[in-house]
Amino acid sequence: MEHPATSVDVEPPVTVQGAGELETLARILPRLPRGSRTDLGPGDDAAVVSAPDGRFVVTTDLMVHGPDFRLAWSSPYDLGWKAAASNLADVAAMGAVPTALVVALAVPGETPVADLEALADGLRDACAVMAPGCGVVGGDLSVSATLTIAVTAFGDLEGRRPVTRDGASAGDVVAVSGPLGRAARGLALLFRLGVDHDGAPDAVAAAGLRGRDPDVGWQLAPTPPVADGPLAARAGATAMLDLSDGLALDAGRVARASGVVIDLDSGSLGADPTAALSGGEDHSLFATFPPDSLLPGGFRAIGTVRAADPGSPPVTVDGVDPGATGGWDPYRRWSGDRG
């Protein structure tokens, strides 16, 4: 005997517009880590975070739907993880230990509150994995037609000097901790295969790619070696920065600030030197160390610092100017958008 088909009523998701700010915050805040340096967390006009050193490192980063990520490719959890990772890496690149994040979100009114809960889970888990003891201590919610995530991160130097970009000297060892070009390879795969027949980002295709290729996962939710930043500072790193915009571009920033030439060894750039030089968003740590240093943590040597002559290019590969290598500049054309 055949039974007639029955319809099942599915409750629509609760949106931020339907829930309002207070209910949305009530669902998000319990999911966020407090942090071991938090004296006063979310709920007041401002947070209070201890700074035993008497100083603190502060940085901020913005992620905007379109140029920085695609909702068809990145889950809300991914976005929370990546927003934390990019800021934690910047703090680590100063040689500091991340202590606190402040997160501001501007989202469309139809955004499900569950998406913001998942984003909060990504922030929480990223802190737990990369910076245990770092808390999310506050932020703001607003409405916008374009999903925007702004994170401000704080760090403790623990009595050490900050490791800046201008300290590299001729003879120093150039080293990196973390992958080179992995996020760029993942992004290239997404643009090539994570799209529909019209070339628009496609969630199903992207999920399949992610299951097959770990580079796609690194692009969407990287895990930079945050703990290696303070290790590098303790080991005497002379200069350091986070590789967010591409090795050649970022190494050039150190070279110009220090008045030197960064000479990279092509044999240390992996199987795809082009991706290593031009690809951004790995958030690996690039540093220079005095000659004969014992490299700490996951750092490996990839080149040498040389004295600059008049007209020298800031970055060379095996002593030769590599020419235009690309990299990420939000106001100029790149070989592809960010993920």
Secondary structure, 3 states (H helix, E strand, C coil): CCCCCCCCCCCCCCEHHHHHHHHHHHHHHHHCCCCCCEEECCCCCCCEECCCCCCCEEEEEEEEECCCECCCCCCHHHHHHHHHHHHHHHHHCCCCEEEEEEEEEEECCCCEHHHHHHHHHHHHHHHHHHCCCCEEEEEEEEECCCCEEEEEEEEECCCCCCCCCCCCCCCCEEEEECCCCHHHHHHHHHHHHCECCCCCECHHHHHHHHHHCHHHHHHHCCCCCCCHHHHHHHCCCCEEEEECCCHHHHHHHHHHHHCEEEEECHHHCCCCHHHHHHCCCCCEEEEEECCCCCCCCCCEEEEEEEECCCCCCCEEECCECCCCCCCCCCCCCCCCCCC
